[in-house]
Amino acid sequence: MYTHADFVERFRALEDYELLDRLATSQLTDEARAALQTVLRERGVSAHELPALVLQAKKDRYRRTGVTNDCDRCGKSCGVATVHDGGQTFCGPACREHMRIMEAAADYDDDAVHRHAQTLQHGPCPHCQRQGSPIEVRRSYHVWSALFITRWGTTSKVRCRACGIRANLLDAGYSATLGWWGFPFGLLMTPVQILRNLGEMVMRDRARPPSPELLEFARADLGLQALRRQRLASGAEAP
């Protein structure tokens, strides 16, 4: 177990931008976080300046670019739909937009994200617009087969319980109709996906804090709202 002094000794070998990057992007123990702040104070960074520098380091993370032709967001090889933005390379407009949204979302701390997630959780369903059922990230499972080809997956969407059950019923029916026709995985995965849908349907929808998935959605939603305001103020349009 490293002590505060051990961390300070290790971090003194890092450049300022590396220290800020760790504060901005790493899961840190209390000792490591305090040691990073100690080293930065030794280098003349005041407690008043530090939050703004860490925030900028968070935003800089979304402007990094690689040395290959792979997408700077998802890592896939870029083809004919390649998009360039500020020195970064993306496989398409969707990845570029996601990166800009997360960059804008860096302005919001965890407390703001949690409050927004709670607001979403008790608001209307994005699909049916009804209220009364907690909003959450709900999953449904599907599979289809054709001879020796079988494909299965999970769909996750923010919705109320009624919409979640409807999606489970549809995907269970889809899987029961199209899942069996592949050997061997169609025969194996079809009952698995059907049972997963049934499990989601019978799960009790008790009151609980926002899930990590809903918190991630809330952060992206705040970032999207902020990005739209920035574009409106500058007169720019979304890609």
N, C-alpha and C positions, 0 to 999 in steps of 0.2 A: 504494500500500500504506500503510495507516494505521499509525502508530507507537503505542506505549503512551500517549504524551503527547497525541496527536491524539484517541484514544478517550476519555481522561480529560476533555479539554475538551468533547467532545460530550456525554458522559454527565452532566456537571455540570448540564445544563439539564433533566434528568429528575427526576421525583418519586421518592421512595424506593420506592413500590410498583411503579413502572415499572422501576426498576433490578432489583428482586427478581424481577419477572415475566420479564425478559430472562434472568436467571441460571437461572430455573426452566424456561423453555420454549424458549429459542433455541439453535440450533446456533452456537456461538461459536468464534472463533479464540482461541488462548492469550492474545494481546495484549488482545482485547476482554474476555475473562473477568477477567484481572488488573486491567484498568482499572475494570470494574464494582466489583470488590472494593475497589480503592483509593478510589473515590468514596464507597462505603458506610462505609469506615473513617474517612474525613474527617468523616462525619456521625455518628460515634459508635457505629457497629455493630461490635462486636468479632468476632474470628475465632471465638470460642466461640459467639456467638449466631447467626452467619450460617447454618450448616447447618439449624437449626430454622426460621429465617425463610424460607429457600429452599424447604424441604419444605412449609411452609404455603402458600407462593405456588403450588406445584404443585397442591396440593389445591384452592386457591381457583379455579384454572382450570376445574375441573369443577363449579363452582357459579355460573359466569357465566350471565347471561341476556341475551337480545336484546330489542329494542324492538318486534319484530313478533310475529305469531302463528305463526312458524315454529318447528320443533323445535330446541331448543338443542343437540341432539346431531347429527342428520343433516341439518338444514336444510330438511326437507320441510314443506309446509303442514300444519298440524294440523287434523283434522276432528273427527268425533264421538267418536273414541277419545282425545281430548286428555287428558293427565295432567299435573297441576301438582304440583310438589314444591319446597318452599323457595324460591318465587319463580321457579323455572324452569318452562318449558313443554316438554312432550314429545309426540310424535305417538302414543305408546303406551307400555305398560309395559316393552317390550323396550328401548327407547332409554333410559328412566329407569334401568333396572337396569344397563345397560352403563355409564352415566355414574357410577353409584355404585360399580361394580366398579373402574373406572379410578381413581376417587378413592381407594379403599382401596389400590390397587396402588401409589400414589405413595409409600407407606412403604418400598418395596423399591428398593434401588439396582441399577445395571446388573449388578454382580457377583452379587448374589442371584438376579436374573432369569436370568443365564447359567448359574448352577449348577442352578437348577430346570429349565431347558431341557435340560441334559445328563442330569439324572435322568429326565426324560420320554423323552429320546431312547433311553435304554438300558433303559427299563421295558417293561411289557406294552402291547400295542396296545389303544387304547381301544375298538376295534371287535370284534376276535376274542379279545382277552386273551392272545394268544400272545406269547412272547418269542423273541429270536434275530435279529430283523431290525430295523435302526435305524428309529426312529419319526421321521417328518417330516411336514411339510405337503405333501400330494400332491394333484395336480390331475387332474381329468378334464374332458372337453369334450363338449358336447352341442349339437344343433340340431334343430329341428322346423319344418315348413312346412305351410301350407295356402293354396294358390293364390298370392295376392300378399302373404301374410304369412309372414315368416320370423323366428324367434327363436333366438338362439344364446347360449351362456354358458359359464362355467367354474365348476366346483365344487371348492373347496379344503377338505380335511379332514385332521386329524391322524390318521395311520394307518401301519401297517407296509407293506412292499413288496407282500406278497401281497394285502392288502386294496386297495392302490392299483391293482395290475394288474387285480383283479376289477372295480373301478369303471371302469377304462379300457375293459375288454371290454364291460361293460354299456352304457356311454355310446356306444362305437363302434357296437354293435349297434342301439341306440336311434336314433342318427343315420342309420345306413345304412337303417333301416326308415322313419323319419318325416322325414328331412331333405330328400329330393329334391323334395317335392311343392309347391315354391314357385318362382316365376319373378320375377326372375332370381337372387335371393340364395340360394335353396335349392340350386340347381345349383352355385353358387360355394362356399358355406360348408360343404356336406356333406363333400366330400373334404378340406377344410382341417381340420375338426374330427376326422375319422377319422384323418388323418395325425398330428395333435397327440397323440391317444391312443396311437397306435403309437409315436410318439417317446418318450412317457413310459414305455411298457412296455419298450423296448429300452435305455433309459438305465441305465448301470451305477450300482449303489447302493453306491458306495465310502464309506468312513468320512470324515466331514467335520464341521466345527463346525456347531452349530445355525444354521439359516437365519434371516434377519430375521423371516420369517413365524412360525417356531417360537418365537423369542424373544418376539414379540408375544403369541402364545398363552400362553406361560409367564407373562408378566406378568399377563395377564388371569386366569389360573388362580390365581396367588398372591393377586390382588385378591379373587377370588371366595371363596377360603378365608378370607381375613381378614374379609370382609364377613359370612360365615356365623358366624364366631366372635363378631363384634360383635353380631349379631342374637340369637345364642344367649345372650350375656351380658346383653343388655337385655330378653330375652323377646319381641323383635319377630319377626314372620314375614316371609319374602320375599313380594313382591307377586305 
